[in-house]
Amino acid sequence: MAHTDGTSDGRLTALVAVDEDLQRLMGGDWIRYRTSPALQELSWKAHATCATINRTFYEAPDEAQRLFHELVPGAGAGVDFRPPISIDYGFRLTIGDRTFINADFLIIGGGAVTIGADCLIGPRCGIYTPNHAEGIEGRLGGWELPEPVTIGDNVWLGGSVTIMPGVTIGDNSIIGAGSVVTRDVPSGVVAVGNPCRVIRPIAESDGPDQPRAAASEAR
């Protein structure tokens, strides 16, 4: 199977066989991107594909969707997005069915990212998976630890939300615009702020059939 990030299943397998940092990435261990030819090749080609998608999206939307699903083989049915997008490693991303991703979506680093079904991802949201070494020698050596990020089903991220390495957000939760999520967020809550904190459970019901005052309280 060929992917538009310039890799194929065979090429990825070949790179894993010879590149220690790619092996470490797949195993959830510390890596050195700056000294890894394989990681640089993979991310360079992924960004080239993102650039093509962003450039052609409105002129050839079907082709852009095809490129997106080849870049992200783990994207489910009915996933919709708006450019621009920037993804370092499409093969490390899984997106559930019917999720919508608004403009300026960014994923940095090679930590595995799982986004559930029926999610709403607001504009300018970023998911950062690597933690650089804190110690001076480790940082100078280029060491970083990619950590997984998991977003459950039916999660709504407001605009400009930043999600930090290792975070899990539970099903049905809402993250307020501009929040910086540094710790796990449980299911079924509204959480906001920097750092992001839970402020209340989500409303049991709102929408067009509810009284206006109740809908206002839910925001």
HELIX and SHEET records of a PDB file:
HELIX    1   1 ASP A    9  VAL A   18  1                                  10    
HELIX    2   2 GLU A   20  MET A   26  1                                   7    
HELIX    3   3 TYR A   33  THR A   35  5                                   3    
HELIX    4   4 PRO A   37  THR A   56  1                                  20    
HELIX    5   5 PRO A   61  LEU A   71  1                                  11    
HELIX    6   6 GLY A   90  ARG A   92  5                                   3    
HELIX    7   7 ILE A  136  LEU A  140  1                                   5    
HELIX    8   8 ARG A  212  GLU A  217  1                                   6    
SHEET    1   A 5 GLY A  74  ALA A  75  0                                        
SHEET    2   A 5 LEU A  93  ILE A  95  1                                        
SHEET    3   A 5 VAL A 113  ILE A 115  1                                        
SHEET    4   A 5 VAL A 149  ILE A 151  1                                        
SHEET    5   A 5 THR A 168  ILE A 169  1                                        
SHEET    1   B 7 ASP A  80  PHE A  81  0                                        
SHEET    2   B 7 PHE A 100  ILE A 101  1                                        
SHEET    3   B 7 LEU A 120  ILE A 121  1                                        
SHEET    4   B 7 TRP A 156  LEU A 157  1                                        
SHEET    5   B 7 ILE A 174  ILE A 175  1                                        
SHEET    6   B 7 VAL A 189  VAL A 192  1                                        
SHEET    7   B 7 ARG A 197  PRO A 201 -1                                        
SHEET    1   C 5 ILE A  85  ILE A  87  0                                        
SHEET    2   C 5 PHE A 105  ILE A 108  1                                        
SHEET    3   C 5 GLY A 126  TYR A 128  1                                        
SHEET    4   C 5 THR A 162  ILE A 163  1                                        
SHEET    5   C 5 VAL A 180  VAL A 181  1                                        
SHEET    1   D 2 PRO A 130  HIS A 132  0                                        
SHEET    2   D 2 GLU A 144  PRO A 146 -1                                        
END                                                                             
